[in-house]
């Protein structure tokens, strides 16, 4: 892996933070820091968690952020028990995501109200709206608490224990009236309200942007999501751990990144059930995951070129040509081109295709062509004067803003944030390989594209090393799966949050077990969901075409945003 050590980059102030030791997090010191705010303590598989009162959320989170350095609110999980509601704030550090802590906020069944975390972490805005929408928890002091995935007229909360699935849902015509009705017009204002999407090629799916223009500049933009919501979490909670959940992750980020999605579930479930993965299977997983990452980045680069200067014949077609080559390799391995369903808990579904040497030759041929291909992209794209005018110094996302919004992946690394879970929270075979984490300091649309192009080259380095390892692996040691029980029943009330570095960023899974063969709670932390929250920060004050470029640079997939 890269010789860069993220722990060496923390700065002098890290030593002054509460609860930081050479061995990791000192949870006793954190408990002392929080004092009387703590009313209980839980041991989750990934980290300790402190139980606090629902009216003291901001005091606790400000202390953990400012005095203990937990600057990354990775996810917010809401759930309902028989006797209470509960919100869990999963906190990490951008400098070292292995340092984790949970903040558990129980509320009563009669009045599920909790203080909002949005003043501490801006990313909590959307996360808490989702919790309100699907579970039914109210968050006091939230700046805009309303439904986010379902229509405002929806009755009930679909992931609540007493939700009636058979009740009729009626969306009244009045809810779609013109927002610029006469009684809302202002003769002294030059602003104009326009709808961009939800069905528009530049929105990368069914995304609705409620946009207010002042002349040609964006005065305000509010992403309106939920048009593609399928309640994937509820479907996962209805499936058994061992085989029934794994087909679903492919359908979140359906841009070819399915192996990465599958790995997010596999990592969480394997750690929850204490399952080992053979080293040989880890190498195969790593190789397949990087092929998926390359395919996702090719799609991102091609569609972005189409967004910013309408280049359909060159970059878009070239990117799809190279993506097709990758999909051919993944199809040979998995039998599928998009919905792979290749990973299994404890390993992979089957070994490499035969004859192995022929398959390795196909991969090596592709990798041999790649340097010239990437150089071609730079000549046609990053060196293009029109592309540079459209992208340099537009869609600026400062590092502190990106962190507060929970941005990860190329969106964060394009703002100079050196954060990559493959290196910083190692899993798979990544620690044994030589590669680098790519960052750019431009903080703009151009920097994010450069990150993806360079990450393709780093993925190629990883794949090449994996192929060499697999080619020399002794036949008698090619174990593709560990011995996994026919029925998995993790310990009752065991809880875990685990994440992988997907093509778009941190893709995390929270699972709570109730001792049965199905999860009691299954929460998906989508990188696209968090990254899309940054769009208003990037677009306000820019021109309309710059907003389109900023949206394209986020590389969102609505199937993962809405889930």
Secondary structure, 3 states (H helix, E strand, C coil): CCCCCHHHHCCHHHHHCCCEECCEECHHHHHHHHHHHEEEEEECCCCEEEEECCCCHHHHHHHHHHCCCCCEEEEEEEEECCCEEEEEEEEECCCCCCCCEEEEEEEECCCCEEECCCCCCCCHHHHHHHHHHHCCCEEECCCCCCCCCCCCCCCCCCCCCCCCCCCCCCCCHHHHCCCCCHHHCCCCCCEEEEEECCEEHHHCEECEEEEEEECCEEEEEEEECCCCCCCHHHHHHCCECCCCCHHHHCCCCCCCCHHHHHHHHHHHHHHHHCCCCCHHHHHHHHHHHHHHHHHHHHHHHHHHHHHHHCCHHHHHHHHHHHHHHHHHHHHHHHCCCCCCCCEECCEECCCCCCCHHHHHHHHHHHHHHHHHHHHHHHHHHHCCHHHHHHHCCCCCCCHHHHHHCCCCHHHHHCCCCCCCHHHHCCCCCHHHCCCCCCCCCCCCHHHHHHHHHHHHHHHHHHHHHHHHHHHHCCHHHCCCECCCCCCCCCCCCCEEEEEEECCCCEEEEEEEECCCCEEEEEEEECHHHHHHCCHHHHHCCCEHHHHHHHHHHHCCCHHHHHC
